[in-house]
Amino acid sequence: MHHGLLGGEATPLDSYLDVRILPGARASFGVSVLTGLAIAGVIGVLLDITEIPVGGAIGAFVGGLVAALLLYARRRRTTIIGFLVGLFSFPVELTILMGVVSSNLYTPPQVPEISLSVLLVALVTTLLMQIMGGTIGGLLGGIIRHPSPGTEEVPGPTPSPPPQRPEKYCVQCGAGLAKGTSICHACGAKQPS
């Protein structure tokens, strides 16, 4: 039985998300974080340039949401990924903004002299809002798209064990054989005991 976004009956939105946009797709933790950071940085810069209040927090929210949707994991992991996107979206956004300003694509408006204490309070407030935005986006992404209850999250690929070294070799063709083999599997020659 398929449950909807909030645990009730499945809706057309559930089907759309599962089948058309992300049909069983699952990205790694790192790819999800990097994608979320890129989205958060670009959206944050665009909203800040257009002088929309809390643009960075909105960008972090959207980045955390996208990262969680890509990860396709339980809510605890999607909340962690949203937190990481929110935490690191501020330096990513600043880096993008510095690139846009240094390439003369945007000239920031002149601002009056701001005291260091006011600047630090603004910096901490902005960082906290972006962390909250990313964390809430990650949590919401985990609520929208997560594995069904009872299914186990698939771990990453595990390396196969190295092939066992043969304990003896065929007297006729030289193929590797397990100890106690009486007939070679490769050429059919009888082996001495």
Backbone hydrogen bonds, N-H to C=O, Kabsch-Sander energy under -0.5 kcal/mol:
donor,donor_aa,acceptor,acceptor_aa,energy
4,G,8,G,-3.4
7,G,4,G,-1.7
10,A,2,H,-0.6
15,S,11,T,-1.8
16,Y,12,P,-2.5
17,L,13,L,-2.8
18,D,14,D,-2.7
19,V,15,S,-2.9
20,R,15,S,-0.6
20,R,16,Y,-1.4
21,I,16,Y,-1.8
22,L,17,L,-2.2
24,G,22,L,-1.8
27,A,70,L,-2.8
32,S,28,S,-2.3
33,V,29,F,-2.4
34,L,30,G,-2.6
35,T,31,V,-2.4
36,G,32,S,-2.5
37,L,33,V,-2.7
38,A,34,L,-2.3
39,I,35,T,-2.4
40,A,36,G,-2.8
41,G,37,L,-2.8
42,V,38,A,-2.3
43,I,39,I,-2.6
44,G,40,A,-2.5
45,V,41,G,-2.3
46,L,42,V,-2.5
47,L,43,I,-2.6
48,D,44,G,-2.4
49,I,45,V,-2.8
50,T,46,L,-1.7
51,E,48,D,-1.2
52,I,47,L,-3.0
55,G,52,I,-1.1
58,I,54,V,-2.1
59,G,55,G,-2.5
60,A,56,G,-2.4
61,F,57,A,-2.2
62,V,58,I,-2.4
63,G,59,G,-2.7
64,G,60,A,-2.8
65,L,61,F,-2.4
66,V,62,V,-2.6
67,A,63,G,-2.5
68,A,64,G,-2.1
69,L,65,L,-2.4
70,L,66,V,-2.4
71,L,67,A,-2.1
72,Y,68,A,-1.9
78,T,74,R,-2.1
79,T,75,R,-2.5
80,I,76,R,-1.8
81,I,77,R,-2.4
82,G,78,T,-2.2
83,F,79,T,-2.3
84,L,80,I,-2.3
85,V,81,I,-2.2
86,G,82,G,-2.7
87,L,83,F,-2.7
88,F,84,L,-2.4
89,S,85,V,-1.2
90,F,86,G,-0.6
92,V,88,F,-1.5
93,E,89,S,-3.0
94,L,90,F,-2.5
95,T,91,P,-2.2
96,I,92,V,-2.4
97,L,93,E,-2.7
98,M,94,L,-2.7
99,G,95,T,-1.9
100,V,96,I,-2.3
101,V,97,L,-2.6
102,S,98,M,-2.8
103,S,99,G,-1.4
104,N,101,V,-1.6
105,L,100,V,-2.1
106,Y,100,V,-0.9
119,L,115,S,-2.2
120,L,116,L,-2.5
121,V,117,S,-2.1
122,A,118,V,-2.3
123,L,119,L,-2.3
124,V,120,L,-2.7
125,T,121,V,-2.5
126,T,122,A,-2.5
127,L,123,L,-2.5
128,L,124,V,-2.6
129,M,125,T,-2.4
130,Q,126,T,-2.2
131,I,127,L,-2.4
132,M,128,L,-2.6
133,G,129,M,-2.6
134,G,130,Q,-2.7
135,T,131,I,-2.4
136,I,132,M,-2.7
137,G,133,G,-2.4
138,G,134,G,-2.5
139,L,135,T,-2.5
140,L,136,I,-2.7
141,G,137,G,-2.4
142,G,138,G,-1.9
143,I,139,L,-1.7
144,I,140,L,-2.6
145,R,141,G,-2.5
151,T,148,S,-1.9
167,E,177,L,-1.2
168,K,177,L,-1.8
170,C,175,A,-2.4
174,G,170,C,-0.7
177,L,168,K,-3.2
181,T,178,A,-1.7
184,C,189,A,-2.5
188,G,184,C,-1.2
191,Q,182,S,-3.4
